[in-house]
Amino acid sequence: MKKYKSFLKITIVLLVILVTSACGNKNSENSSNSNKVVKADKKVYNWKMTTTWPPNFPVLGEVANKYAEWVEELSDGQIKIKVYGGGELVPALEAFDAVSNGTIEIGSGASYYWAGKTPAAQFFAAVPFGMNCQQLTSWLEVGGGYELWKKTYAKYNIVPFLGGNSGVQMGGWFNKEINSVADLKGLKMRLPGIGGKVLEKAGGAAVLVAGGEIYTSLERGVIDATEWIGPYHDYKMGFHKVAKYYYTPGWHEPGTQFEFFVNKQKHDALPPHLQAVLDAASKKAQVWVLAEFDKQNGIYLDKLVKEEGVEVREFSKEMLDVLRGYTNEAIEEMIGNDALSKEVYESYSKYQNRVSKWSELTEKAYYNKILNN
């Protein structure tokens, strides 16, 4: 019996040693795996961004730089983005292709620049007589617009993100008075997107010129008129020196949406928390751009009027009514030839009709009956 008890004790001790050893090895293995996971999670992604804007361009170039900073901060340094202005890596209007084929990870621009590739893209930037910033952001965020935007870009291996909004723009700079639609006949104007198609219906010629080339084109007579955004940029770009007549409102761009666009393979290779960082930073950009434009446009409108003697003129209601009709024609032609454009526009117009009823009772009433008194 004593021998049996002694044997039993030895057996139990050996079992304890074996179990402890196994647990120790398992813990060690888990610890090793845990360290590997931490290391994988801390992988640093070095990306390049190309923009359609000149380097460090006010607001739009600035927000590209800020976006890179916000992404690096929110990702705790895991995503580092080096920003290049239009022409520094690729020509400004080739940014979409460079991101699509993976040469560059991310771009910054406005979707109507890619109308030649997919007409539906224009609805995610600006629609003449369409939704303003507030309404467009609502459609994109909670009205199904963003899902359609992703669908539109999926064919091109690109994922879009919000990149800010200009708010309602000015009508543009002209080298002659514009009193009626007849004055647009033969006019060569820098005017992208659906607005350009409307101008063509009025007898003008729409020319797509990158932001950094507009002043020279206007000065040399390559174009007779240009629209851009508002007083801040217009003053900085010197349009008042080469064109005499400044018009409002920006019927063609009532709230232009800008964008960041990411190569889909690069996006999908990121862990989920870093994909969320790209999205979160884009929401910050959306707010900052509109806030900065409102601030600066107020300051520089005063400079143009009081210091430079610029006279702001208004397009007539009769002219705007005709342009609205041309807009409807242009859109009907576009969606008739492209199923995706039709799908996107049906969603867009349905949303606009709904929110406009609310705006009639609130925004419009406030501006017309309170601010104007």
Secondary structure, 3 states (H helix, E strand, C coil): CHHHHHHHHHHHHHHHHHHHHHHHHHHHHHHHHHHHHHHHHCCCEEEEEEECCCCCCCCHHHHHHHHHHHHHHHCCCCEEEEEECCCCCCCHHHHHHHHHCCCCCEEEECHHHHCCCCHHHHHHCCCCCCCCHHHHHHHHHHCCHHHHHHHHHHCCCEEEEEEEECCCCCCEEECCCCCCHHHHCCCEEECCHHHHHHHHHCCCEEECCCHHHHHHHHHCCCCCEECCCCHHHHHHHCHHHCCCEEEECCCCCCCCEEEEEEEHHHHHCCCHHHHHHHHHHHHHHHHHHHHHHHHHHHHHHHHHHHHCCCCEEECCHHHHHHHHHHHHHHHHHHHHCCHHHHHHHHHHHHHHHHHHHHHHHHHHHHHHHHHCC
